[in-house]
Amino acid sequence: MTRSLSVVGGGPAGLAVAHYATRAGIPTTLFERSAELGGLCRTFQCGAHRYDAGAHRFHDQDPESTADVRALLGTRLVAVEAPSRIYDGRRFIDFPPTPLGMLLSGGIAQIGRVARDLVRSRLPGPPCVSFADFAIAQFGETLARRFLIHYSEKLWGLPAEQLSPDIATRRLSGMTLRSLLVELLAPRRKVEHIDGRFLYPLGGYGELPAALAASVPARSLRTEHDVSGFEVRDDRITAIHLKGRPSVEVADRLVSTLPVTVLVRLLGDVVPETARRAAGTLRFRSVRLMFVRLARSRVSPSASLYLPDPSLCVARVTEPKNRSPHMAPAHETSLVAEVPCFAGDPLAKLSDVALAERVTDELAGVGLIAPREVLEWRHHLLPNAYPVYALDWSRTVAAVVAGLRPLRNLDLLGRGGLFFYSHLHDQLRLGREFVRHLGRPEARPDRAESRAEPM
């Protein structure tokens, strides 16, 4: 029987473990480097404006997780319907694309090409090795290139031929030859995938991790505790070393939600050289988040706006007001632009001012804003936001996990810890299942079975 848990990392995965462990009566202590909990699920504030660290939406994909969130937030969790759009042919059209949108952006000839491609995609073909293979096989060349491949290359930072099919998104799953015919012949009918329905807290997505944190005794949550290393004896982690603070004993199990690359570095020579070399090849994509406050009441009705054009640094734009009216005053609105980058690349090296100028120029160039409307901006760096699924990512992660497995009291969870692109409902499910199965070694969550869904 597990006597206690030590959790490293105060993002949604760590908070989920702490929440479910507390509910199960297991003493838990959580250590977070920053002064705030929530990780990538925080909500920031600028005057009367609130905005999230990303385009977060809670989808009802796991009934038990949804029930838990409803129990935590009550009436503050509301249903939202705000479809997404994508920039194509110098205009924003519905995303996933509808026949009408494709007609406006590319004409009837393009609809014909899409239909032809969809027919061809049903024919037997070679096995899918890369994401490019998968996207073209599923949706045909036209849809794949314009609506999946270009955006995915921009988000993940690699050519689609070097990306694993595991980044495959379900966003176009309803785009079939039948759906094209249905929507052309009956424009008022739309297949279900077109609708952007999700759940969202009234005060921003950060209310979710805040509610998880509130369910845990305050003394168990230790912010501004930066892990600098671990003490290992035999096959167990026995202590956590902290920068500028005394080391803390690990009495029983330790759950790490740190990026697995960081964990391996902190463990040092305890990890076999093969696993250290494997970890050194794993990459995370960071995001530079730019909040732009505007002197207008609304920009668009969309939940998210995608910009696949490789000449633009902005990949996705959200308008917080479209998630909840409490995110901005009635007479103003804001946009939040996401700029993916790798540490050390040209976009990462741009000064905050230079990036703000480029982002506002691009938003103006695609017709979303006028420069004179910009009242102020804020910048945030979100490191390790996306684990990059290169072709060999699964084999590489398996080598790292094999090197960590001899540490008998170590468990990995979270997007960074499992190198698994996951959402909050995944973190809740994995945390809940982990706590339920404590004490059963065969249930250690070394691998996650869900597929990635980056869009």
Residue pairs with C-beta under 8 A, 6 or more apart in sequence:
1 438
1 439
2 26
2 252
2 253
2 438
2 439
3 26
3 27
3 251
3 252
4 26
4 27
4 28
4 29
4 251
4 252
4 253
5 17
5 18
5 21
5 26
5 27
5 28
5 29
5 252
5 253
5 254
5 255
6 28
6 29
6 31
6 240
6 248
6 250
6 251
6 252
6 253
6 254
6 255
7 14
7 17
7 18
7 28
7 29
7 30
7 31
7 254
7 255
7 257
8 14
8 30
8 31
8 227
8 240
8 254
8 255
8 256
8 257
8 258
9 30
9 31
9 32
9 39
9 256
9 257
9 258
9 414
9 416
9 417
10 30
10 31
10 32
10 33
10 34
10 37
10 38
10 39
10 213
10 221
10 223
11 37
11 38
11 39
11 40
11 41
11 209
11 257
11 414
11 415
12 38
12 39
12 40
12 41
12 208
12 209
12 212
12 414
12 424
12 427
12 428
13 39
13 257
13 413
13 414
13 415
13 417
13 427
13 430
13 431
14 30
14 32
14 39
14 255
14 257
14 413
14 414
15 30
15 37
15 38
15 209
15 212
15 213
15 216
16 212
16 413
16 427
16 428
16 430
16 431
16 432
17 28
17 255
17 257
17 413
17 431
17 434
17 435
18 28
18 30
18 212
18 213
18 216
18 220
18 221
19 212
19 215
19 216
19 431
20 431
20 432
20 434
20 435
20 436
21 27
21 28
21 435
22 28
22 215
22 216
22 217
22 220
23 215
23 435
24 435
24 436
26 435
26 438
27 220
28 216
28 220
29 220
29 222
29 248
30 216
30 220
30 221
30 222
31 222
31 225
31 227
31 240
31 242
31 248
32 221
32 222
32 223
32 224
32 225
33 224
33 225
33 226
33 227
34 223
34 224
35 223
35 224
36 42
36 223
37 209
37 210
37 213
37 221
37 223
38 53
38 206
38 209
38 210
38 213
39 209
40 53
40 54
40 382
40 385
40 415
41 52
41 53
41 54
41 56
41 205
41 206
41 208
41 209
41 424
42 52
42 53
42 206
42 209
43 50
43 51
43 52
43 53
43 203
43 204
43 205
43 206
43 207
44 50
44 51
44 52
44 53
44 291
44 378
44 380
46 291
46 293
46 334
46 376
46 378
47 293
48 328
48 329
48 332
49 291
49 293
49 320
49 327
49 328
49 329
49 332
49 334
50 203
50 204
50 320
50 326
50 327
50 328
51 204
51 291
51 318
51 320
51 327
51 334
51 336
52 204
52 205
52 206
52 318
52 320
52 323
52 336
53 289
53 380
53 382
54 287
54 289
54 338
54 382
54 385
55 303
55 304
55 316
55 318
55 336
55 338
56 205
56 424
57 80
57 198
57 199
57 200
57 303
57 323
58 66
58 69
58 77
58 198
58 199
58 200
58 205
58 208
58 424
58 425
59 198
59 199
59 423
59 425
60 66
60 198
60 199
60 425
61 423
61 425
62 425
62 426
62 428
62 429
64 429
64 432
65 424
65 425
65 428
65 429
65 432
66 199
66 425
68 428
68 432
69 77
69 199
69 208
69 211
69 428
70 77
72 208
72 211
72 212
72 215
73 201
73 207
73 208
73 211
76 201
76 202
76 203
76 207
77 199
77 200
77 201
77 202
78 199
78 200
78 201
78 202
78 324
79 197
79 198
79 199
80 196
80 197
80 198
80 199
80 200
80 303
80 322
80 323
80 324
81 195
81 196
81 197
82 196
82 301
82 302
82 303
82 322
82 323
83 94
83 95
83 194
83 195
83 196
83 301
83 302
83 303
84 94
84 95
84 196
84 302
84 303
84 304
84 305
84 306
85 92
85 93
85 94
85 95
85 300
85 302
85 304
85 305
85 306
86 92
86 93
86 94
86 95
86 97
86 147
86 151
86 305
86 306
86 307
86 308
87 305
87 306
87 307
87 308
87 309
87 366
88 97
88 101
88 105
88 106
88 146
88 147
88 308
89 104
89 105
89 106
90 105
91 104
91 105
92 300
92 302
92 305
92 366
93 101
93 102
93 104
93 105
94 100
94 101
94 194
95 147
95 171
95 306
96 147
96 171
96 172
96 174
96 175
96 193
96 194
97 143
97 147
97 175
98 183
98 190
98 194
99 111
99 180
99 183
99 184
100 183
100 187
102 110
102 111
102 114
103 110
103 111
110 142
111 180
111 184
113 142
114 140
114 142
114 143
114 180
115 177
115 180
116 140
117 139
117 140
117 141
117 142
117 143
118 139
118 140
118 143
118 175
118 176
118 177
118 180
119 177
120 140
121 136
121 137
121 138
121 139
121 140
125 137
126 133
127 133
128 134
128 137
128 165
129 165
129 391
130 160
130 161
130 162
130 163
130 164
130 165
130 391
131 149
131 152
131 160
131 161
131 163
131 164
131 165
131 167
131 168
132 144
132 149
132 159
132 160
132 161
132 163
133 165
134 165
134 168
135 144
135 148
135 149
135 152
135 160
135 168
136 144
136 145
138 144
138 168
138 172
139 147
139 148
139 172
139 175
143 172
143 175
146 308
147 172
147 308
148 169
148 172
149 160
150 308
150 309
150 310
151 306
151 308
151 315
151 455
152 160
152 163
152 167
152 169
152 454
153 159
153 160
153 163
153 310
154 308
154 310
154 315
154 340
155 285
155 315
155 340
155 386
155 454
155 455
156 163
156 167
156 285
156 340
156 386
156 388
156 389
156 454
157 283
157 285
157 340
157 341
157 342
157 345
157 388
158 388
158 390
162 390
162 391
163 389
163 390
163 391
164 389
164 390
164 391
164 392
164 393
164 394
166 389
166 393
166 394
166 451
166 452
167 389
167 421
167 452
167 454
168 451
168 452
169 452
169 453
169 454
169 455
170 453
171 193
171 453
171 455
172 193
173 193
174 191
174 192
174 193
174 194
175 193
179 191
182 189
182 191
183 189
183 190
183 191
196 302
196 303
196 304
198 303
200 323
200 324
201 207
201 208
201 324
202 324
202 326
203 324
203 326
204 320
204 323
204 324
204 326
204 327
208 424
213 221
225 242
225 245
226 242
226 243
226 244
227 240
227 241
227 242
227 243
227 258
227 266
228 241
228 242
228 243
228 266
229 241
229 266
229 267
229 268
230 237
230 239
230 240
230 241
230 266
230 267
230 270
231 237
231 238
231 239
231 240
231 241
231 247
232 238
232 267
232 270
232 407
235 406
235 407
235 408
236 250
236 407
236 408
236 409
237 250
237 254
237 407
237 409
237 410
238 249
238 250
239 247
239 248
239 249
239 250
240 247
240 248
240 250
240 254
241 247
242 248
250 409
252 409
253 409
253 410
253 411
253 438
254 409
254 410
254 411
255 411
255 412
255 413
255 434
256 263
256 410
256 411
256 412
256 413
256 417
257 412
257 413
257 414
257 416
257 417
258 266
258 414
258 416
258 417
259 284
259 384
259 416
259 417
259 419
260 279
260 282
260 397
260 400
260 412
260 416
260 417
260 418
260 419
261 279
261 280
261 282
261 284
262 384
262 416
263 404
263 412
263 417
264 271
264 275
264 276
264 279
264 400
264 403
264 404
265 279
267 404
267 407
270 407
271 279
271 403
271 404
272 403
274 399
274 403
275 399
275 400
275 402
275 403
275 404
276 403
278 396
278 397
278 399
278 400
278 403
279 400
281 396
282 387
282 388
282 393
282 396
282 397
282 400
282 419
283 342
283 387
283 388
283 390
284 383
284 384
284 385
284 386
284 387
284 388
284 416
285 340
285 341
285 342
285 385
285 386
285 387
285 388
286 340
286 341
286 342
286 343
286 348
286 381
286 382
286 383
286 384
286 385
287 338
287 339
287 340
287 341
287 381
287 382
287 385
287 386
288 338
288 339
288 341
288 347
288 348
288 355
288 379
288 380
288 381
288 382
289 336
289 337
289 338
289 339
289 379
289 380
289 381
289 382
290 336
290 337
290 338
290 339
290 355
290 356
290 359
290 377
290 378
290 379
291 334
291 335
291 336
291 377
291 378
291 379
291 380
292 334
292 335
292 336
292 337
292 356
292 359
292 360
292 363
292 369
292 374
292 376
292 377
293 332
293 334
293 374
293 375
293 376
293 377
294 332
294 333
294 334
294 335
294 369
294 373
294 374
294 375
295 332
295 373
295 374
295 375
296 332
296 333
296 373
297 330
297 331
297 332
297 333
298 319
298 321
298 333
299 319
299 333
299 335
299 368
299 369
300 319
300 322
300 368
301 322
302 319
302 322
303 318
303 322
303 323
304 316
304 317
304 318
305 316
305 317
305 318
305 319
305 368
306 315
306 316
306 455
307 314
307 315
307 316
307 317
307 362
307 366
308 315
312 362
312 365
312 366
313 339
313 347
313 355
313 358
313 359
313 362
314 337
314 338
314 339
314 359
314 362
314 363
315 338
315 339
315 340
316 337
316 338
317 335
317 336
317 337
317 338
317 363
317 368
318 335
318 336
318 338
319 333
319 334
319 335
319 336
320 327
320 328
320 334
320 336
321 327
321 328
321 333
321 334
327 334
328 334
332 375
335 363
335 368
335 369
337 359
337 362
337 363
339 347
339 355
339 359
340 347
340 385
340 386
341 347
341 348
342 348
343 383
347 355
350 358
352 379
355 379
356 377
356 379
359 377
360 369
360 371
360 374
360 377
361 371
363 369
364 370
364 371
384 416
386 421
386 454
387 393
387 415
387 416
387 419
387 420
387 421
389 421
389 452
390 396
393 419
397 418
397 419
397 447
398 447
400 419
401 412
401 446
401 447
404 410
404 412
405 446
411 434
411 444
411 445
412 418
412 445
412 446
413 427
413 430
413 431
413 434
413 445
414 420
414 422
414 427
415 421
415 422
415 427
418 430
418 445
418 446
418 447
418 448
420 426
420 448
420 450
420 452
421 452
421 453
421 454
422 430
422 448
422 450
422 452
423 453
426 448
426 450
430 445
430 448
433 443
433 445
434 443
434 445
437 443
